[in-house]
Amino acid sequence: MGETDKSPTAMYNLYRCSQVSFPGEKILEDANKFTHNFLQHCLSNNQSLDKWLIAKDIPGEIQYALEVPWYASLPRVEARSYLEQYGGANDIWIGKTLHRMPDISNNVYLEAAKLDYNKCQSQHQFEWTIIQEWFTQCNFQHFGISKKELLEDYFLGATSIFEVERSRERLAWAKSLIMCKMITSYFTQEKPTTSTKNSNETRQMLLNNLLKFLHQLSEETYETLGKDIHLQLHSAWGTWLMCVGEEKTACQIEAELLVRTINLCGGHMVDDEIISSTDYKNISKVTNKVCFKLQNRKVSGCINCKENHNEVELEMKEVVKLVLDSSSCGINKDMKNTFLAVAKSFYYIAHVTEELLNFHISKVLFEPLEYDS
């Protein structure tokens, strides 16, 4: 009879597993719907006590999983949430007797994880200071870009690529997003009534900002990795700029530009032949496609609308399959992971409310974890 009682933690783990699915996996689709409804019922009826485990915050873990699906769950947001829910040595496992499992639940893991988290956060706060100075020097507010947008863009980079040693990739992510906004803003908002002098000054400012950004990124990558990415970087941005005149086309390939920039400065793209391969073209195409739809969903203000929802879900599954499929031997693992990280960041922004976004930014970037006394 004891086995007829469903376990919230077992269902929670099946729910998480079911989200990492490929197109056509009907069994996982059914499992996802069933476990989602079961977990919602548990929370709404205060039935989150588990028959296998006495843990610190099972309801909190379930709530996070329901509130932030895997496609929208960015690494540092998820880590912060779990560190506040993990009970360490206080977790008790239930069998024929109550027992502890120190190799799974112990305070050393918890304290080490907090130390690492706060160390990364300290580095992120330092970078936030640096990128604000860059923002002011480049006068991005002239193009209608706010510091709030800068913070959101840096947050996406920091919560996705969080390791201390990957500062260049993280900053390249944030700065690339700001550069794209600056350029699209100029071409979409430039008015015919603007004086020629002001228009020329604005155009020159735009070019200077872009060229300085590309030069600095190339120089820093060469100094650190000994790789000259100057031509590849200019080629990537040149291709995108050629499409800016057609606003829709430029937006449709913005995700690929972001991925290429991050991969180049991270040293993941070893040669130009990769971007001509079938594997690379396939993953670029589907990533651009889904990110464009997610971008439109956010711009329209329809965060949870059902329009094109099934298409987006299917395309995210395709991205996941192309990233996790080991047969795509032409692209290295780091490059493929960047595609998934960027796709998830677009999904996150389209999915979360402004209130939740601000909450995550505060937690991830500005609130250190407290150590147990």
Disulfide bonds with the S-S distance in Angstrom:
Cys302-Cys305 2.39
